[in-house]
Amino acid sequence: MNAGRGHLIDLTPLRISPAFARMWIGSTLAGIGGQLTIVTVMLHVFALTASTFAVSMIAVAGLLPMVLAGLYGGMLADAFDRRRVALIAATVTFASTALLAALTWTGAETIWWLYALSMINSAANSVGMATRTAIVPRLIPREQLAAASALNGVAFGLTVMAGPALAGLLVALTGYGWTYSIDVVLMLSMFLGLWALPSVRPEGEIVRPGLASLVDGWRFLRRASNIRMQYVVDIIAMTFGQPLVLFPALGTLLLGGGAVTTGILTAAVAVGTFASSLFSGRVVQYRWHGRGIERAVEAYGASILLFGVVLLVGAFSSPADEDTPHVGLIIAACVALALSGASDNVSSIYRNTMMQAAVPDTMRGRLQGLFIVVVAGGPRIGALYAGTLATLTTLWFPPLLGGILVIALVALIAGRNRRFRSYDAENPEP
């Protein structure tokens, strides 16, 4: 059976484009290494400070560099050879990780070095991600972009599942220095994928990086109602339907199982992402991507609502602790979270495809940079919503209310935008 015509993932982009295949493999291996370093830095900071607050500040410190680099990196990708921009970004990431390993091996690492190098990695990864995504439509035909997005979902699921688990295991068995060094080795695969690419210069009118380029991108976005709509829908989903910040407290106070439950809940989302990509053969053939985004995000809201219901049941069950977890409720919570990961990934497939197909090449870098800002900023706003509301009320209330809000707001906004609902992947319009 042809994978592209069945339920299994369509591997056609890997077969027809060796350049895309090399970049995909390189990005996947480097992504696993990147997750190794992200988790290892968190463990390293906690070992040096014994402070959860200090660990949380890693994400806060990296947010502004990620946002600024995403915007500026998008402008660079629209002004220069994208292959060269991606190689420079990969070089910066490689160098900062190598320095992190060297400092650790020599015992010279400090909390400030860990913060600074994490910020550099965050910025460089934003530039590299925006640039590599803008390259993809130049490597494969438009009708294969959805399949390529599904393949990227497989890569993301693998990195999120394998990276954190390997980090904990490697730190426990070998220490921080070896774990950082393994990431340095895995980063080499990114260079192999990028080095073999042909030159990828932007097509159309070139605008040099700067305020004029940024304003040009914003003007395009004002006219691009379909692209703008998908940003709004994603922000709604991530603001009201992002319960990740609650996981540590759930493992301690409500579901039981402690840190093990926290890890299981986190992995459940990635399992859903991976599984939905693996069985995306029919998904990528659906041509009405606006409608697909709407339904996928509403399904995401429903799964978060289900997660809230599971927690509500847990709140009225017998007390749980690290040694006596509610196994049945944990399984039910994982099912809900896996469904959320799956539906979010389906939405991501359609959103990425719309970005790559409907946006002209001369604008792709800037719009991808802005897309990264949305993707990075939304979950952090969601963490603020869930954390604040849980502090003021109880742990089950933020996902319960958030799921309802996601379903209602997306149905309301999408229902008023017929152009978005009728978006046709065979005739893409921004």
C-alpha positions in Angstrom: 0.0 0.0 0.0 1.3 3.5 -0.8 1.8 5.4 2.4 0.6 8.5 0.9 -2.7 6.9 0.0 -3.3 5.1 3.3 -3.3 6.1 6.9 0.4 5.8 7.5 2.7 8.8 7.1 3.6 9.8 3.5 7.4 9.5 3.0 7.4 11.0 -0.5 9.3 14.2 0.5 12.2 12.0 1.7 12.2 10.0 -1.5 11.9 12.7 -4.1 14.3 15.3 -2.4 17.6 14.0 -1.1 18.4 17.6 0.0 15.2 17.7 2.2 16.0 14.2 3.5 19.5 15.2 4.6 18.2 18.3 6.3 15.4 16.5 8.0 17.8 13.8 9.4 20.3 16.4 10.5 17.6 18.5 12.2 16.2 15.5 14.0 19.5 14.3 15.4 20.5 17.9 16.3 17.1 18.4 17.9 17.6 15.4 20.1 21.0 16.8 21.1 19.4 20.2 21.7 16.8 18.6 24.1 19.7 16.9 25.9 21.4 20.2 26.6 18.1 22.0 27.5 17.3 19.4 30.2 20.9 19.0 31.3 21.3 22.8 31.8 18.1 22.7 34.0 19.6 19.8 36.1 22.9 21.6 36.2 21.5 24.9 37.4 19.5 23.1 40.1 22.6 21.2 41.2 24.5 24.5 41.6 21.7 26.5 43.3 19.2 24.0 44.7 16.6 26.6 43.6 13.5 25.8 41.4 13.2 29.6 40.8 16.7 29.6 39.3 15.7 26.8 37.0 12.6 28.6 35.9 14.6 31.7 35.1 16.4 29.8 32.3 13.2 30.0 30.2 12.5 33.6 31.2 16.1 34.7 30.3 15.9 33.0 26.9 12.5 34.4 25.9 13.6 37.9 24.8 16.6 36.7 22.8 14.4 34.1 21.1 11.8 36.7 20.1 14.4 39.2 18.9 16.4 36.6 17.0 13.3 35.1 15.5 12.3 38.5 14.0 15.8 39.5 12.9 16.6 36.0 11.7 13.5 36.1 9.5 14.8 39.3 8.0 18.2 37.8 7.4 16.6 34.8 5.7 14.7 37.2 3.3 17.8 39.1 2.4 20.7 36.6 2.1 21.4 33.1 1.0 19.4 31.0 3.4 21.8 28.1 3.3 24.5 30.5 4.6 22.3 32.0 7.3 21.3 28.5 8.5 25.0 27.4 8.6 26.0 30.5 10.6 23.2 29.9 13.1 24.2 26.3 13.4 27.8 27.3 13.9 26.9 29.7 16.8 24.8 26.9 18.5 27.7 24.4 18.0 30.3 26.8 19.4 28.2 27.8 22.5 27.5 24.1 23.3 31.2 23.2 22.8 32.1 26.0 25.2 29.5 24.8 27.7 31.1 21.3 27.6 34.6 22.7 27.9 33.7 24.9 30.9 32.1 21.8 32.6 35.0 19.5 31.9 37.4 22.1 33.5 35.2 22.9 36.4 34.9 26.5 35.4 31.1 26.6 34.8 29.0 29.0 36.8 25.3 29.8 37.0 25.9 33.0 34.9 27.8 31.0 32.2 24.8 28.6 32.0 22.3 31.4 31.7 24.4 33.3 29.1 25.1 30.2 26.9 21.4 29.1 27.1 20.4 32.6 25.9 22.9 32.4 23.0 21.6 28.9 22.1 18.0 30.1 22.2 18.7 33.0 19.9 20.7 31.0 17.4 18.1 28.2 17.3 15.4 30.8 16.5 17.4 32.1 13.5 18.1 28.5 12.3 14.5 27.4 12.7 13.1 30.3 10.8 15.6 29.9 8.0 15.4 26.1 7.6 11.6 26.3 7.5 11.8 29.0 4.8 14.1 26.7 2.8 11.7 23.7 2.7 9.3 25.1 -0.1 12.4 25.5 -2.3 13.3 21.8 -2.0 10.0 20.0 -2.5 6.9 20.7 -4.6 3.9 22.5 -3.1 1.7 19.5 -3.0 4.2 17.7 -0.7 4.4 20.5 1.9 1.8 19.0 4.2 3.6 15.6 4.1 6.8 17.4 5.0 5.1 19.1 7.9 3.9 15.7 9.1 7.5 14.4 8.9 8.6 17.4 11.0 5.9 16.3 13.6 7.6 12.9 13.7 10.9 14.6 14.3 9.5 16.8 17.0 7.9 13.9 18.8 11.1 11.9 18.7 13.2 14.8 20.1 10.8 15.6 22.9 10.4 11.9 23.9 14.0 10.8 23.5 15.9 14.0 24.5 14.7 14.6 28.1 14.8 10.9 28.9 18.3 10.5 27.6 19.4 13.6 29.4 18.3 12.3 32.8 19.9 8.9 32.1 23.2 10.3 30.8 23.6 12.8 33.6 23.0 10.1 36.2 25.4 7.7 34.6 28.1 9.9 33.1 27.8 13.4 34.4 27.2 16.8 32.8 30.4 17.0 30.8 29.8 13.9 28.8 26.1 14.8 28.2 27.0 18.2 26.7 29.8 16.6 24.7 27.3 14.1 23.1 25.2 17.1 22.0 28.3 18.6 20.4 28.7 15.4 18.4 25.0 15.2 17.4 25.2 18.9 16.2 27.6 17.8 13.5 24.7 16.1 11.7 23.1 19.5 11.2 26.1 20.7 9.3 26.0 17.6 7.1 22.4 18.3 6.2 23.0 22.0 5.5 26.4 21.9 3.9 25.1 19.7 1.0 22.3 22.1 0.2 22.5 24.3 -2.9 22.5 28.0 -2.6 19.0 29.2 -1.6 18.7 32.9 -2.3 15.3 34.6 -1.7 13.2 35.2 -4.8 11.6 38.6 -5.6 12.4 42.0 -4.2 15.1 42.0 -1.6 14.7 44.3 1.5 17.8 44.7 3.6 17.4 43.8 7.3 16.2 46.7 9.4 13.1 48.7 10.3 12.0 49.0 6.7 12.1 45.2 6.3 10.2 44.6 9.5 7.5 47.2 8.5 7.3 45.6 5.1 6.5 42.3 6.8 3.9 43.8 9.1 2.2 45.4 6.1 2.0 42.1 4.3 0.5 40.5 7.4 -2.2 43.1 7.6 -3.3 42.1 4.1 -2.9 38.4 4.8 -6.0 37.6 6.7 -5.6 33.8 6.5 -2.1 33.9 8.0 -3.2 36.4 10.6 -6.2 34.2 11.6 -4.0 31.1 12.2 -1.8 33.2 14.5 -4.9 34.3 16.5 -6.2 30.8 16.8 -2.9 29.4 17.9 -2.5 32.1 20.6 -6.0 31.3 21.9 -5.1 27.6 22.2 -1.8 28.2 23.8 -3.0 30.8 26.2 -6.0 28.9 27.6 -5.0 25.3 26.9 -1.4 25.0 28.1 -1.4 23.1 31.4 2.3 22.2 31.4 3.1 24.4 34.4 0.7 22.5 36.5 2.4 19.1 36.1 4.8 19.2 39.0 2.1 20.2 41.5 -0.2 17.5 40.0 2.4 14.8 40.7 2.9 16.1 44.3 -0.6 17.1 45.4 -3.4 15.6 43.3 -2.5 12.6 41.2 0.5 11.4 43.2 3.7 9.8 41.9 5.9 12.9 42.3 8.4 13.6 39.6 7.7 10.3 37.8 4.1 11.4 37.1 5.4 14.8 36.0 7.6 13.1 33.4 4.9 10.7 32.3 2.4 13.6 31.7 5.0 15.5 29.7 5.8 12.5 27.6 2.2 11.8 26.9 1.9 15.0 24.9 4.9 14.0 22.7 3.5 10.5 22.2 0.3 12.1 20.8 2.3 14.3 18.5 4.4 11.4 17.2 1.5 9.0 16.8 -0.6 11.6 14.8 2.3 12.2 12.5 2.9 8.5 12.0 -0.7 8.0 10.9 -1.1 11.3 9.0 -1.6 9.8 5.5 -5.2 10.9 5.3 -4.6 14.1 7.2 -2.2 15.6 4.6 -4.6 14.9 1.8 -7.3 17.1 3.2 -7.3 20.3 1.2 -9.4 22.7 3.3 -6.7 23.7 5.7 -8.5 26.6 7.3 -11.4 24.3 8.3 -8.8 21.7 9.4 -7.1 24.2 11.7 -10.4 25.2 13.2 -11.5 21.6 13.9 -8.1 20.5 15.2 -7.9 23.4 17.6 -11.4 22.8 18.8 -10.4 19.1 19.4 -7.4 20.4 21.3 -9.7 22.4 23.5 -11.9 19.4 24.1 -8.9 17.3 25.1 -7.8 19.9 27.6 -11.3 20.1 28.9 -11.2 16.3 29.3 -7.9 16.7 31.2 -9.6 19.2 33.5 -12.5 16.7 34.2 -9.9 14.0 35.1 -8.3 16.4 37.6 -11.7 17.3 39.0 -12.4 13.6 39.6 -9.0 13.4 41.3 -9.8 16.3 43.6 -12.8 14.4 45.0 -10.9 11.0 45.3 -8.8 9.7 48.2 -5.6 11.6 48.9 -2.5 10.6 46.8 1.2 11.0 47.4 4.5 10.0 45.8 4.1 6.4 47.1 0.4 5.9 46.5 -0.5 7.5 43.1 -3.9 7.3 41.4 -2.8 5.0 38.6 -6.2 5.0 36.8 -6.4 8.8 36.9 -2.9 9.2 35.7 -3.6 6.9 32.7 -6.8 8.9 31.9 -4.9 12.1 32.2 -2.2 10.8 29.8 -4.9 9.8 27.3 -6.3 13.3 27.3 -2.9 14.9 27.0 -2.0 12.5 24.1 -5.1 13.6 22.3 -4.1 17.2 22.9 -0.7 16.5 21.4 -2.3 14.8 18.4 -4.8 17.5 17.7 -2.2 20.3 18.1 0.1 18.5 15.7 -2.7 18.2 13.1 -3.3 21.9 13.4 0.5 22.5 13.1 0.6 20.5 9.9 -2.0 22.7 8.3 -0.6 25.9 9.7 2.9 25.2 8.6 1.7 24.2 5.1 -0.4 27.4 4.8 2.7 29.5 5.8 4.9 27.8 3.3 2.5 27.6 0.4 0.5 30.9 0.7 3.4 33.3 1.7 5.5 34.5 -1.2 9.2 33.4 -1.1 10.4 37.0 -0.5 8.4 37.1 2.7 8.8 33.6 4.0 11.7 34.3 6.4 10.0 37.2 8.1 6.7 35.5 8.5 8.4 32.4 9.8 10.3 34.6 12.3 7.0 36.1 13.5 5.5 32.6 13.6 8.3 31.5 16.0 7.5 34.5 18.2 3.8 33.4 18.3 4.8 29.7 19.0 7.3 30.7 21.7 5.2 33.4 23.4 1.9 31.7 23.5 2.9 28.8 25.9 4.5 31.4 28.2 1.3 33.4 28.4 -0.5 30.1 28.9 1.9 29.3 31.8 1.0 32.7 33.4 -2.8 32.0 32.9 -2.7 28.5 34.4 -0.2 29.3 37.2 -2.1 32.4 38.3 -5.5 30.9 38.1 -4.4 27.7 39.9 -2.9 29.8 42.7 -6.2 31.7 43.1 -8.5 28.7 42.7 -7.5 25.1 42.4 -5.4 22.8 40.1 -8.3 21.4 38.1 -10.0 24.7 37.3 -7.5 26.3 34.7 -7.7 23.3 32.2 -11.4 22.9 32.7 -12.2 26.6 32.0 -9.4 26.8 29.4 -10.8 24.0 27.3 -14.2 25.6 27.3 -12.8 29.0 26.3 -10.7 27.5 23.5 -13.7 25.7 22.0 -16.0 28.7 22.3 -13.5 31.4 21.2 -12.2 29.5 18.1 -15.8 28.6 17.0 -16.8 32.2 17.4 -13.9 33.8 15.6 -13.6 31.2 12.8 -17.4 31.3 12.3 -17.1 35.0 11.5 -14.2 34.5 9.0 -15.6 32.7 5.9 -12.4 33.3 3.9 -10.4 31.3 6.4 -12.9 28.5 6.6 -12.8 28.2 2.8 -9.0 28.3 2.5 -8.1 25.7 -0.2 -4.6 24.2 -0.2 -4.8 23.7 -4.0 -5.3 27.5 -4.4 -3.4 29.0 -1.5 -4.0 32.6 -0.7 -2.5 34.4 2.3 
